[in-house]
Amino acid sequence: MTLIKSISGIRGTIGGQPDDGLTPLDIVKFTSAYGTWLKTNNPDISRMKVVVGRDARISGEMVKNICIGTLQGLGIDVVDLDFSTTPTVEIAVPLEKAQGGIILTASHNPKQWNALKLLNEKGEFISAEDGQQLLEIAQKDAFSYAEVDNLGKVTKDDTYLQKHIDIIKNLPLVDVDAISAANLTVACDSVNSTGGIFVPELLRQLGVKSVISLFDQPTGEFPHNPEPLPENLSTIAEEIQKQKADLGIVVDPDVDRLAFVCEDGSMFGEEYTLVAISDYVLSQTKGNTVSNLSSTRALRDVTEKHGCTYTAAAVGEVNVVTKMKETNAIIGGEGNGGIIYPEVHYGRDALVGIGLFLTQLAKFGGKVSALKATYPTYTISKNKIQLTPEINVDELLSKIQTKYKNQPINTIDGVKIELGKEWVHMRKSNTEPIIRIYAESESAQKANELGERFVKELGELASL
């Protein structure tokens, strides 16, 4: 069992002992800490409001009931979206004039995981500093609950699916007429989570001619590993070719990551989701871009092609958002298929990405594989080392930094080493007990060899 407290929220496997797995007691504790933190930071607001939404995980109803009951116990009103998406909750918080939001999802993790993702009044993830304050409140059990006449009220709201879709349809760079005229046939894989509710409906309202919807029942029984990586997408690739679809769309359980599959069943590559959509946005509106250190250099190439400036940020959505605000970036995100388009909100949003990409494809007028071929070709190899209690991550990364001290090195987030046209980025994960090792080169073989080389070198240094 695992419980992880980080910048990404409170994430853990369901069951086990308190403070080991994500148990009912842990849910109460950290929801109480969050509600107390909100009240401390909003002393002039007599009646607080929090938006709560969830993905379709098996544990979701249980976690939601405990979470909402705890907020009520603190005297906080709750807007219950129930089945929702991470970006939909992020949009709902400011529209509801709420003081915060909680998204109950473990994103791409397998079904035994769940998490509390915590938002501020802007509908953005709380900062590392805010998170530390929250953890201190939890550590001290510094909670005070409401008396019976002051318990929070719950309002159920199922209107935000349509509100989210309407926002997307009304974006200046989303052209519903162009999408409709393209007569597209699109397949989508929603891994039996809430994307099965949101994505097909969005596609229909955007004017897609034919929607082939796979795994669209929100049961939480993921039909394959829910992370939208090539090795998990064989079913939709086969269906695209069988049905002669123009495009495949894949989202993760909470619909903040987006990947495409080409008409021939080949992978567009989740790294290139941000690259392609940024290319389209920059072709219409000049501005800066941001991605994290582990993302492909192709975004930098595309940004500079349009005469604009690219900046790298530390890994983590909140870090990318901070850098985007600092640089006034008009689009940014992460190489895991996360699109952040501030025109809508500062959060990864697969639904917004779908609207922009379908418009781009319709205006391009060719096949998805042909669009992909217009971009610089890089390949990232993603590797990891499982952490054990005896491994000191900081010491290990310091050793590898010393070994390559003569190479250009960036240490704002782990260690990134430039090796000519290649790079390798090593960092401790925010969401799992692993060291992530990303390596990029101009071919899959070279990237894999580079990644394997550093897995071996880190293993050798760890055993010294």
N, C-alpha and C positions, 0 to 999 in steps of 0.2 A: 504494500500500500504506500501511496505517496501523497504528500501535501506540500505544495509549493506556494510560497508567499513572495510575490515579485511585483515589478512594475506592470506586469500584464494582469494582475489581479490575484485572486485566491483560487488555485486550481489543484484538483486532486482526484484520486480514484475513489469511487463510492464504497463505503463500508470500512470495516476495521476499527481500530482504536482512535479515540479523539486525538487530534494533533498529529495523526499518522495518515489516516485517510480523510476524505471529505465526508464527515459524519454529520448527522443532524445537529450535534452540539457545536461543531465547527461552523456550520451554516449560521446558526443563531449568533455565535460569538462575533463572526466577522461582519454579518449584517448589522448587528448592534453597534459595532465599532464604526461602520460606515455611517449609519444614521446619526450616531453621536457626533462624529466628525462634521457632518453636514450642519447639525444644529449649532455646534461651536462656531462654525464659520458663517452662520447666518443668524446672529443673535437678535436681529430686528424683525425677523419673520416669525409670526406667532404660529402659523400653520404651514408646515413643510409639505412638499409634494415630491414623490419619486416615481419615475416611470420604470416598469418592470416588463421585460419580454424574454422569451426563451426560444431555443431551438427545439427539435423534436426528440432529444435524447430520452431514453427509457426512464432515467432518473429525473427528468425535467419537471414533471408535475410535483413530485415529492419536494424537490429543492425549491420550486416556486412557492408552494404552500407555506413552507417554513419561513422562507425569505419574506413573503408578504405579511405573514402573521407577526413576524418580529418587528417589521416596520410599523405595523399597526400598534404593537405594544409600546413602541417609542412615541406614539402620538403623531405619526407621519402618515399622511394620505397617500394612497397608491393608485396609479393608473395602470391597470393590468392589460397589457397587449396580448398576453398568452403567446401563441405561436407567432413568431416574428423573426426578424433578422437583426444582426448587429447594427447595420447602417440605419434600419428603420427606427430602432430605439434611439439612436443618436440624433435622428431628425426630429423625433417626437419630443425629446426633452425641452428644447427651446420653444417649440410650438405650443407645448403645454404650460410654458412658463414655470417648469418644475425646477427644483434645486439640484436634481441629480437623476441618475438612471442606473439600473442594474441589468446587465445582460447575462442570462444564465446559459452559458455555452462553453465548451472546451474546444471550440473551433475545430481544428483538423484532427484532434486526438481521438483514439478509438472509443467505443461506446461506454467502457467502464469509467471514463473520465467525465467530470463536469467542472464548472468554474463560475465564479462571480466576477464579471468584468464591470468595473466601476467607473461611472461618468460624473463629470462636474456639471454645472448649470448650463454650460455651452453645448452639452452633448458630446464632449471630448473626454478621452481617458484622463484620469487624474494623473498628476505629475509624480515623479519619484519622491519629491519632498512631501507632497500630500499623502502619498502611500505610506511613507515612514511615520507620519503623524498618526495615521489610521492604525498601523501595526502597534504603535506604542499604546494607544487607547485599548486595543484588544489585549495586549499583554497585561495591562493593569486591571482589566475587567471594569473599566471606568464608565459604567452604564447606569442610566436612571430611566426607568420606564414610567409610562403615563398611568394616571389613575383612570378608573373606568369611564368617567364622563368625557375623557380627553383622548380615547383611543382613536387611531386613524381609521379613515373610511376608504373603501375600495371601490373604484369605478372601472368597469370593464369597457374596453374600447377596441372594436375590430375595424375601424375606419382607416387605419394607417397604411394598409396595403395600397388602397386606392390613392391616398394622399401622396405616398412615395412615388407611385407610378405617374401621377399628374405632374409632380415636380420634374421628373425626368422628361416627360413629353414636352414640357414647356421650356426646356433648355434651348437657347439659341443654336447650339451646335448639334442638337438632335433633330433630324429631319424625318418625321414620320411619313411624309409623302414620298420621299426618296426610298425609304425602306420598303414601303408598300409597293412601289413601282418595280422594285428589284425582284419581286415574286420569289422570295427566299423560302427554302425548306430548311428548318433548323432542328437539330436534335439536341436535347438537354438531359444531363444526368444530375439529379439533385440528391443523391445518396439517401433517399427516404427521410429527408429532413425538411425544414421549412422552405427550402428552395423549390420544392415540389408544388408549393402553394403560390409562391411569388414569381418565379421565373417564367413558367408557361403563360401566366396571365399577362405579365409584362410584354412578352413576345407577341401575344395576340393583339394587345393594344398598340404596339409599335407598328403593326401592319405586316408581320411575318405571315406569309401565305399558308404554310403548313408547319405545325409544331409536333415533333416526335418526342414525347415525354417519357423518359426512363426513370425508374426508381423515384416516383413522385408521391408516394404515400408517406405522410409524416409519422412513421411508426418508431423511428429511432433505431431500427434494425438495419444498420449499414450493410449494403450488399457486397461491399469491398472496403478496403482501407480508405477512409474518407479524405485523405490528403490528395489533392488533384495533381498527382504525379503520373508520368507516362505509364509506369508499370501497373497503375491501378485503373487504367482507362481503356482496357482492351474491349470491353462490351460495347461502349459507345462508338469506338473506332470501327468495329464490325458493323454496327447498325447504320452508321453513316454511309458506308459503302453499299450495304444491302438496300437501303432506302434511297440511295442517290441524293443524299442531303448535301446542301451547300456548306454547312458549318455545324460543328458540334460545340456546345457550351457546357462547361462543367463548373460547379460551385461547391464549396465546402459546406459543412452543416449549418453554419450561421451566415453564409452568403456574403462574406467580406473578401473572399478570394475567388479569382476568376481565371479559368484556363480555356483555351480554344483548341479544337481539333479540326484539321483541314479536311477538305472534301474527299481526299484520297485516304483518309484514316491516319495520316501522319500527324504528329504533334506540332502545333504552332509554337509550343514552348511557353510555360507560364512566365518565364523571364521576359518574353516578348509581348505579353499583354500590355504592360506599361509602356514599352518602347513604341508599339504601334499606335496606341491611343494618344500618347504624347505627341507623336509625329502629326497625327490629325489635328489635335488641339493647337499645336504650334503653327501649323499651316494656315490656321484661321485667326489666331491671336498670338502675337509675339509675347514671350515672357520666359521666366526662369523655371528650371525643373530641379527636383531633388529625389534621390533614392538613397537607400542605405548602402553601407560599405560592401555588403555581400551581394549586391545586384550587378547585373551585367554592365560593362562599359559601353554597350550599344546605345544606352540612353544618352550618355555624354556625346557620342558621335552624332546622334540624331538632333540633339539640342544645339550643338555647335553648327550643324548644317543649316539650321534656321537662324543663325546669328545670335543665339541666346546663350545663357550661362547655366551650366550644370554644377550642383554642389552635392557632396556626399554627406550623409548623416550617420550617426550611430544606429545600430539595429534596434528596432522597436518602433511601433507606430507613433508613440508619443514623441520620440526623438525626431522622426521624420517630420511630423507636424510642426514641432518647434523650429526646425531648420527652414521649413517652407515659409513660416511666418517671418522669420528673420530675413529671408531673401526675397520675399514677395513672390514666391513661386506660384504659377498658375496651374500647375499640375505636378504631381509627385506620387510617391508610393514605395512599394517594395517589390523585389523581384519574385516574390511568391504569388504573384497575380493580384496584388493589392493596389487598387487605384484610388488615389485621393484627389478629388476635384473640388477645390474650395468654393467654386460657384454654387455648389449645393451644401457641402459641409466638410469639416476637417476630419474625415474618417474614411477608412477603406470601404469601398462600396461597389460590389460586383454588379448591382443593378444599374447604376450610373454608367459603369464601364460597358455594359451590354448595349445601352442606348447609343453611346458614342461610337463603339466599334461597328455596330450595324450600319450606322450612318456613313462611317468611313468606308466600309465594304461596298455599300450601295453606290457611293460616289466614285469609288475606285473602278467599279464595273468589271472586275475580273475575279478569278478564283482566289480563295483564301491562301492557297499555297503560293500563288503568284505574288500576292501582297507580302507574304513573309519573305520571299526572295529579294524584295527591294531593300531589306535591312542588312547591316553588317552581320557577318556570321561569327558568333562566339558560342562556346559551350561551357557551361558551369557543371562541374562535378561536385555533388553534395555528399559529404561523408560525415561520420560521427564516431566519437569514442564514448562508450558508456562509462560514466563516472562511478567510482567506488569511494567509500569513506576515506581511504588512505591517500587519495590523490589530491594534492594541493594545486588547484587550477592556476592560481596567480603565480605560484612558483614555477609551474610547468611552462606557462606562456613566457615567463621571464627568461627561462633557459633557451627557448626557441628564438626569442628576440636577440639574445646574446650571440647565439650561433650565427644569425644572419645580420649582424650589426652593420655590415658594410653595404647592405641593400636598403633602398628607400622603405621606411616602415611608418605605418600609421597606428597609433595606440589609443585613439579616442574610444574604441570599443574592441577589447581584445587586442589581437595583433594582426595587422594586414601587411604582408610583405610583397613588394613589387619585384618581379623577376623578368625584366625586359618587358615584352608584351603580355606576359602572364602575371597572375597574382594568386595569392592564397590568403584566405582570411580565417582565422581561428578565434573562436569566442565561446564562452559558456552560455548555453541556452537560457532564456528567461522562462521557458515553459516546461522543460524536461531536464532530468539529471544527466546531461550529456555535454560534451564539447563538440560544437559544430565546426566542420572544416570544409570551407568552400574554396574551390580552385577553378580558375577560368583560363582557357586557352582558345586557340583558333580551330581546334578540332576536338571531338569527343575523346579520341584516344589520348591526346596530349593532356587534356584536362583530367581524365581519369588517372593517368600515370602520375600527374602532379599531386592529385588528391591522395592517392595511395602512398606516395612517397612521404607525405607529411603525416599521414596516419601512422606509418611505420616509425618515423622519426620521433613523433610525440610519444609513441608507445615505448621506444627505447629510452627516451629521457625520463619518462615516468617510472621506469624500473631501476634507474640508476641509484 
